[in-house]
Amino acid sequence: MNLIEPILADAAAITAIRRDIHAHPELCFEEERTADLVARSLAEWGIPVHRGLGKTGVVGIVKAGSSDRAIGLRADIDALPMTERNTFAHASRHPGKMHACGHDGHTAMLLAAAKHLSRHRNFDGTVYLIFQPAEEGGGGAREMLADGLLEKFPMQAIFGAHNWPGLAVGQFAIRSGPCFASSNEFRIVIKGRGAHAALPHNGIDPVPAACQMVQAFQTIITRNKRPIDAGVISVTMIHAGEATNVVPDSCEIQGTVRTFTLEVLDLIEARMKAIAEHTAAAFDATVEFDFKRNYPPTINHPAETDFARSVMAEVVGAHNVIEFEPTMGAEDFSYFLQQRPGAYFMIGNGDGAHRGRYEGMGHDAGPCMLHNPRYDFNDELIPLGATLWVRLAERWLAPA
């Protein structure tokens, strides 16, 4: 690996920052301490700071030369509402809050890159360092955009990264086109008429209508959608009734829909609504149908993907840059990619063995997977991720 020596020399100091953030996790739009730490670090390195976009977002500005070209590099800073099971020294000090997705590490990698860029301005233009809040369900990217991110900091392209357990340290994964799915949720309330369960003919039972709907929804995937288009409808909750001898008044269905394109999403939403309404009518019931669109699909732009892939190959060798297999998980970096060309990529977090290197400090022996209470970011990634960020910025803003 072609790592940048000054970044390697700073690795211990940045690791300490990462573990401090890990020990003090903060949830969506509550990242005050984390934002303070980020802003203070940037200011110490002579980097101008803008705060308040998306409530707790931080943007650092590193300029060099005279070009008006600019690139955005993004890290997310929020944690998850879950309790950590690790017991090493930097484990979460706040029950019910945990950096179980590695956003602490993403922040550290971008901070390490920021420090180097501020001291070695080998580029012509501007690097915007975007520390984004509320990725975990809060839509922090959307809120930063709504607060004028691109108007205040005009950039021609934007890039983001996520650690990926199971992918070896020293490897990157990227692909052009869809890489993360859209995230959407639905809530359907079927309203019937309650009755004694021994005399069901006196009521309108919403439960059989719900069962028919759940089955029929899957025909959207198998019969309405083109087989080559990806889509998932998962009913994850059905709630009805309070007693075994009572036909309930209503039944509620909830779940999630995932797609890689907005066209497939439009189709699924329209067909679900029609099935819900007509199925309820067939049972002489009524229905309330609510469909909420959360994150759009994350779709990498071809030219920027090829550019990032070439820089990765320079850092770790082409054989260590693999094609990312798309996932039905969601990522709010998608909002940025709707507004500017760019790419989102993965950096290998290894298999979890790094948790055993804390010199006697304990950890749970369970898997080191994302959103798992035993997860921890691999600090070996900090110099690698920071090197990649620096090389991306330098290449994008190379003097003409």
N, C-alpha and C positions, 0 to 999 in steps of 0.2 A: 504494500500500500504506500502511496506517495503522500504521506501526511506532512503538514506544515510544521516545521520544528518549533517556532514560537508558540503555536497552539498546544503542541505536546508538552512544552515546558510549563504551560499554564494549566494543564489538565487537573492537577490536584486542587487548585484554588476554585476552578469552576465546578469540580465535583462536590466540593464543600457547599457551594451555593445550591447545587441540585438537591443534595440531601437535606439542606435546610428547608427548601421548598417542599420536599416530600414530607418532612415532619410537620409542616404547617399547611395542610391542604385547605383549599377554599372552593366553595361551590359556585355555580353560575352567577355571574354579576356580583359576587361577594369578594372578589379577588383583590381586596384593598392592600393587604400585606404583601402579596406577591407583586402587585403592580408597583408598590413602593420600592420593593427590593430591586425590581428590574429598572425602574427609573433612576434610582440612586446609583446603581452600577453603571448604567449608560452615562450618566452625568459625570461620574468619576473618571470615565475614559474620554471625556471631552465631546460627547455626542449630544447634540440638541435633542430634547425630548418634548413630545406633545402628548398630553393625557386627556382622558375623558371620552374618547370615541367609543361607542358601545358601553358607556358608563365607566368601565374599569380598564379599557384598552390602553395600551401604550404604543407609541410609534417613535422610533429613533431614526434620526436622519444623518447619514454619513455622505458627505459630498467631496468630490475631487475633480480638478480640471474645470473645464468651461462648458461641457456638453449639457444639453437639456434632456438627455436620455435618462431613464430611471428604471429600476427593477425593484419589485417587492419580494421580501422573504418573510414568511409567516410561521409563527409558532403559537400553539394554543397553551393557555395557562391555568385552566380550571381543573378541578378534581371531581370525583364521583361521590354520590351519597351512599357509601358502603363502609363497613368496618374492616380495617386491616387485621390480618392474622399473623403477619410477620412480627418478630420480636427483636430485630436488630436495632441498633441505637437510633437510626433515623426513621424508624417506623412512625406512623401517624400518631400525633399526640391528641387528636380530636376524634373520639369515637363517632362512627357514622359518617366520616369523611376520609377519603383515601385517594391518593394518586395511583389508581389502578390501571391507567391507560398510558402512562408515560409522558404526560404533558409536562411534568417537571423536567424530564430529560429533553424534551423538545425545546423548552425554554432555555435550558443550559446550553444546548448546542448552538442556538442562535446568539446567546450572550457571548459565548466563546468566539464566534465568528465576528460579532460586533466589535469586540475588543481588538481583534487582529486588524479588521478593516479600518478602525480608527487610527491605528498606529502605522499601518502600511497601506497607504491609499494608492494602490497600483491599478487605478482605473480612471475613467473619464466620464463622470456623470454622478448619479445619486443612487444610493442604496437605502431603501426604506425598510426598516426592521419592524415588523408588525407583530406585536404581542397581543393576541386576540383572546378575549374572555369567552366563557359560555359556549364552548363547542358541544358539550355534553347535553344537548337538548334545548339549549337556550337560544340558539341561532345568533351567536355573537358576531359572526361574519356579516350576517344580514344587518345587524344593528350598527356595526361600524360603517358599513356602506350607507345606511340611512343617515348617519351623522356626518356624511360628507368625506369619507376617507379618500376616495379617488379624485374629488374636486380639490381637496387640500393638498394631496400628495399624488399628483398625476404620474402614473407609471405605465410603461408599455407592456409589461409582463409581470406575472406573479407566480411564485413557486411555493409549495408546501411539502412537508414530509411527515411521516409517521413511523415509529418503530414497529417492527413486525416479529413477534415471537415465532420461533421455528425456522426463520430465515437466518442463516449463519451470519455471525459477526464478520464484517468485511464484504458483505454482499448487499447490493441494491436490487429492487424490483420496480419496474415501471412498465406502463403500456399506454399506447395511444387509444383515445376513445373512452367509453365508459369504464370506470374502474370501481366506483362505489355506486350503490343504488339510491334511488329516491326513498325517502322514509315518510310514510303516511299512516294515519290511523282512522278507524271508523267506529262509530257507535250507532247501533240500531235498536230501537225500542219498539217491540210489537205489543200493541194494546188490544186485549181481548175483553172478556167479562168473567169475573170470578164466579165460582159455583162449588157445590159439594162435589168431591171427586167421585162419589158413588152415583151422582146424577149429572154427568158431564154435558148431557144434552141441554141443560138449563143455562149453560154458559158458552163462552167462546174461548177455547183453550189456545193460548199463544205458543205453547211449547211445541206441538207438532209443526206449526208454521215455522218456528225457529229451526227445527231439525231439517225441514225441507230447504230452507234458505242456505244453511251451512253446506249441505250437499250440493245444491245448485251453484253456489259460488265457484266451486271447483271446475264446473263446466266452462266458465269464462276462460280459465287457463288452458283447458284441453280442447275447447271447441270454438271459442270466439277469437282468441289471440293466435297469431301465427306461431306455429311450433318453434320457429327459429328465434322468436323474440322472448327474452327472459321476463318472467313475472312471478310473483309469489303472493298468494292470499292466505294469511294465517289467522283463523279464528282462535283467539287465545282465552276468551272469557265468555261464559254463558251464565247468566244469573236469573233465577226464577223461583218463586214460591217460598213459603215459610213452614208449611205443614204437609204431611203426606196425604192428608185427606181433603186437601183444598186445591181446586183448580185456580191458579194464580190469575190476577188481573193482567199482568204484563210479564214480558220476558225481554231481557237485555242481552245483546250480542256485541262484543268488542273484539278488535284485532288490528292487524297491521297489513299493509300492502307495500310491496317493494317492486320497483321496475328500474330499468336502465334508460328508458326514454319517456319523455312526456307524452308522446303519442299513445304508447301502451297504457300509461297511467290514465289518460283521458278515457280510453276504451273501458278499462276496468271499472273506473268510477261510474261511468254511465250505465254499464251493464249491471253492476251491483245494485244501483238505485232502482233500475227497472225490475230486477228480480225481487228485490225486497218489497216494492210496492205491489206488484202483481201477485206474489205469493201470499202476502197478507190479505189482499182482496179475495183470493181464492178460498181463504179460511174464514172470510167474513170479519177479519180483524182490520185494524188500522196500523200505520207504522210511522215512526219518526226516523229519518235517515240523516245522519251527520257524517260527513267525510272531511277530514282535516289533512291538508297537505303540509308536511313539515319540510324536510330538506329535499331539494331537487337532486337528481343524479349528478355525480361528480364525473365530468367528461373532460379528459385531457385533450389539449390541442396538439395536432400532429407535429407541427414544426417545433414547438417548445418541448415536446416530449423527446424528439430526436436530439435537440440541443442538449437537454439534461442528460440523456443517455450517453452522449459523446463525452461530456464532462466526467460523468461517473467512470467511464472506461479509462480515462486518463488517471483517475485517482486509484481505482482498485483493479483495473484490467477488464477488458471486455468480457472475459469468461465469468466474471463475478457480477455482471449486470444481467439479470434474468427478466423474462417476461412475467409480469404480474398477472395472476389469475383473478379476474374480477370477483368481488364479494358482494353479497346482498346487504352488508352493513352500510351505514350511511355516514356522511362526513359533510360538515357545513362549509368546508373549503369550496364546495360546489357553487356557492353564491359568488365567490370571487371569480371563478372560471366562467360564470355567465356574463361577467362584465369586462374581463380582460383575458387575453391569451395567457396560457400558463400550463403547468403540469403539477401533479401530486404524485409522490413516489414513496416507496417503503425502504427503510434501512433495517437490516437484520439485527434483531435483539438476542439471537442465540436461543439456546434450549433451557435456560434458567440456571445453569451451573454457576453463574457468576454470584448467585446468592450465598454460596458456600465460602466465599473469599473474604468474609468480614471478620476474620481472625477471632473466632470464638463467639461472635455475636450471632444469636440464633435466628432462624427463620423456619417457617412451616415447610414441611417437605412436599407440599402439594405442587401442582403445575404452575408454571410462571406464564400464564396466558392473560391476554387483555381482559379487563373487567373481572379478574379473579382476585380474591382477598389475599392471595399469596404472591401476587405479582410484584416485581420491582424492575425498574429501568436498569439496563446494563451500562455502567459508567464508561466502559470501553468505547462506547459509541460517540462520546463527546468529542474527542479529537477528530474522529472520522467525519461525523456530521458537520462539524464546524469547518473542516477543510473543504468539504463539498460545497457548503454555502459560500465560502470565500471564492473558490474557483468558479462557481456559477456566476457570481457577481463580477469577478474580474473578466471572465470571458464575454459576458453579455455587454459589459461596458468597456471593452477593450478600445484603446485609442484608435481612431481611424487611420 
